[in-house]
Amino acid sequence: MTFPDVVTLAVPAFVLLVIVEMIAWRITGRGRYETRDSAASLIMGLGSQIAPLLGGAAVITAALAAAYQYRLFDVPNAWWAIALCFILDDFRYYWWHRWSHEIRFLWASHVVHHSSQHYNLTTALRQTWTGQILAVLLFKTPLVLIGFHPAMVILVGGLNLIYQFWIHTEMIGRLGPPEWVMNTPSHHRVHHATNPRYLDANYAGTFIIWDRLFGTFVPETDEEKCRYGIVKNLGTFNPLVISFHEWFAIARDLLSAKSWRERLGYAFGPPGWSPDASRLTSAAIKERWKRLETAGAPPAVQPAE
């Protein structure tokens, strides 16, 4: 069973749409572009395509092929099977994405995607150079064990990534009824926002229904404009710093840890965890914001790490 590499095929469309958005930004003034930021995002995107060629792709292919030998069922190559696989893969993506915000070891890879203080189509291309093998082994292998062919699993994953490209924009407002089911630019702006109101929300890939079902949905409001970035913005457009800064931060914390409890907390606790609570996790930031809201005080601008 073979399917085309849909992500590679979509690259010309990605480039064209970035150019269209840049032109629209110049004409309308909506959205934001910064040359160095966009260049960094494009380099990160290119690197994310090169990194698997260094051995990761071979490991992923071998792992999925091995798992397929132990499949429970033989799922046919049919349109309904592809549709079902897409839905299950999107459900899989929701949990992988959510845990990538809740577990620092996973966040170290995913933080790359959130490191831009701008939100445009080049941000969609700002992808990690690490963590891809673990994502496949933990979250895609179960689909193969069910009986979906590895090629089909890779296909639907690519289609999901292609869908997510267009939602990284400030050019498109709310879209009405489709937003009850589908992920949209409005929903995903919330996900990239660092405002306490918006933290830890809207993890969906294609279907926002997962966030509605599991209590992580937050709507975008006209009263509070989204602010993008991370708690300690990097202050650099160096791709190496963007890619590895959190891994080095974890290493420093592990070296300073005084016990195994602290080591486990620094590696697998939520981003911002510290043994003395001197740093703020997303949950702590949201809780403080809620207290200030209740007291009627203006909320502090303190995004999550």
Secondary structure, DSSP 8 states (H G I E B T S, - for coil): -----HHHHHHHHHHHHHHHHHHHHHHH--S---HHHHHHHHHHHHHHHHGGGGTHHHHHHHHHHHHHTT-SS---S-HHHHHHHHHHHHHHHHHHHHHHHHSHHHHHHHHHHH--SS-SHHHHT---SSSHHHHIIIIIHHHHHHT--HHHHHHHHHHHHHHHHTTS-SS----SGGGGTB--HHHHHHHHB-SGGGSS----SSBTHHHHHHT------SSS---BS-SS------HHHHHHHHHHHHHHHHHH--SHHHHHHHHHS-TT--TTS-S--HHHHHHHHHHHHHHT---------
